[in-house]
Amino acid sequence: MTRELINAYDSARNGRGRLRGAIDEIRQGRALGYHQTQTSRRFLVPLLDDVLHVPAADRAARLADWDWFLASGPPGSTPRATNADWTARRTAFLDSMKVPVESRLARFNPADNVAFDATLNWLQNLPQSVHELIQDVSHAEIPPAFVYSAAANEGLVDQYIRPQVPGAGVRLNAAQLSGIRVDLPVDGFMALGIDTFFTELGYTHQPLRSFFPAGFDVTQMVEITYTNEKGETVRSARAPNLRMGLQAQVAMLRRRRALFLEDQTSLGFAAPLPDELVYFAYIYYNVGPGDRAHPDAPGNGGYQTLYRHRPAHPNPAERRVLGDWISQSALWYRNAMKVLVTYRFVSDATGGHPVIFAGL
């Protein structure tokens, strides 16, 4: 089912691209003969019939829209449409060529360029073996959809799954997916975002060890150091297999979630809604929890971000509620938004059922 969604999305996107180019050429008076005789037959009708499967009434309306472009676009046409009308009609026409999965994602994402391709690429590359591990390692605080969304954004697909297939394209086929192994070591920095695993082992506040599942043998984790995007040396870990790598990730997500909840309470924010909790737990995981000892320090760590916009900020214009970071694009953390969009889509598709793709 996931593959069918991906293929339909690709076909619709490619078809819209061709139609957009054709409409722009018509407006300029270019290739009119070709567009009058060929574009509808070769691109528009197959898109309507074979990809979108639109009802007869909608099909007739789209074909009528196309005739309008042919009649109202070229220089010298009588009457020639105004630029405003032309632009509005083109936007509505192309929007009507979206497959349902795009509409579903759009409900969760104010800007559809943030996560469409990322979400769908990740969904395409989930082997059954990894799917089962995600179910096993998830926790009530970090449900399967969150485990998957966070891991995918941190590199699970691009750094662990796809590299197992030499010459793999962006999306693996069914045979390739069936051969993916989960018993290979996993680089926690590159594939899971457990960048500070060994550093956090030494923390006494919300100790990481308290979040490990029963039987987790930390001695099997091998310390590796990296220089992160900030130029800092971090003490990450290589796990002996994907199960332990995901367990370590879930433990770190739970710890960062706990730190966020402490800060949210201490700074006077209202209790987070479920989406807000996912969003900020991932900010604390991806960006870092920040430094409580220096609340006015520069940077976008979790605590600094909340402190700068706390409900009791002396400047009312700086005050925020947690939902503002999701609803206002100027406040977005891009990676957190990508994770939230994926999490919302997967959760919506399954009605909250723990089996991630049931009913997708």
Secondary structure, 3 states (H helix, E strand, C coil): CHHHHHHHHHHHHHHHHHHHHHHHHHHHCCCHHHHHHHHHHHHHHHHHHHHHCCCHHHHHHHHHHHHHHHHHCCCCCCCCCCHHHHHHHHHHHHHCCCCHHHHHHHHHCCCCCCCHHHHHHHHHCCCHHHHHHHHHHCCCCCCHHHHHHHHHHHCHHHHHHHHHCCCCCCCCCHHHHHCCCCCCCEEHHHHCCCCCHHHHCCCCCCCHHHHCCCCCCHHHCEEEEEECCCCCEEEEEEECCHHHHHHHHHHHHHHHHHHHHHHHHHCCCCCCCHHHHHHHHHHHHHCCCCCCCCCCCCCCCHHHHHHHCCCCCCCHHHCCCCCHHHHCHHHCCHHHHHHHHHHHHHHHHHCCCCCCCCCC
